Amino acid sequence: MSDFQPDLGLEHKFVKLGDTSEVDEGILIEGYASFFDQCDTGGDIVAPGAYGKSLRALKKADRGVKMLWQHDPAQPIGVWDEVREDARGLYVKGRILTDVAKGREAAALIEAGAIDGLSIGYRTKRATKNDKGQRLLTELELWEVSLVTFPMLPTARVGAKGDTPDADDTTLRELAASIIEARHMLARHR
């Protein structure tokens, strides 16, 4: 397996995945990949409607949002059957393909509670800064939604069927913030 990952200039946002269940074609997962009007640990707020133009363009081109493992474009692990905006945010529903080795691994990790995060890969098309220095993202070009270890927006989560994840997990939020800070420091020293 190659360690090469092309730099597509994408940004990422992390949240927790929703419920899972087994279906004939793999493991069904659903949840919110992004919530509107909530500040994440990176200081960004996604405005309602920010994904609309991108989702319409994907539909018109008969393309879908990719489901990846840890943002690695060489590791698709499933299919998003539904990606839509609603009043709360960006809702996703899809299937982890257990015929794929990484898909089986992801399913096992979700079942064990080791993985419960979602992260979006996107390009910012339009954004402004508010008086608190936060970015208000008003138009995003959505490329992919990944299953990840550490979400930036811990209020949106996935759990095993019947699990009710804690929406205010301070420890996860602090850990995600530390990881983001380390990534920014590494990027400055390259």
Stockholm file with secondary structure:
# STOCKHOLM 1.0

chainA/1-190         MSDFQPDLGLEHKFVKLGDTSEVDEGILIEGYASFFDQCDTGGDIVAPGAYGKSLRALKKADRGVKMLWQHDPAQPIGVWDEVREDARGLYVKGRILTDVAKGREAAALIEAGAIDGLSIGYRTKRATKNDKGQRLLTELELWEVSLVTFPMLPTARVGAKGDTPDADDTTLRELAASIIEARHMLARHR
#=GR chainA/1-190 SS CCCCCCCCCCEEEEEECCCEEEETTEEEEEEEEEEBTCBCTTSEEECTTTTHHHHHHHHHTTCCCEEEETTEEEEEEEEEEEEEECSSEEEEEEEECTTSHHHHHHHHHHHHTSCCEEEEEEEEEEEEECTTSCEEEEEEEEEEEEEESSCSBTTSCCCSTTCCCCSCCHHHHHHHHHHHHHHHHHHHTC
#=GC SS_cons         CCCCCCCCCCEEEEEECCCEEEETTEEEEEEEEEEBTCBCTTSEEECTTTTHHHHHHHHHTTCCCEEEETTEEEEEEEEEEEEEECSSEEEEEEEECTTSHHHHHHHHHHHHTSCCEEEEEEEEEEEEECTTSCEEEEEEEEEEEEEESSCSBTTSCCCSTTCCCCSCCHHHHHHHHHHHHHHHHHHHTC
//
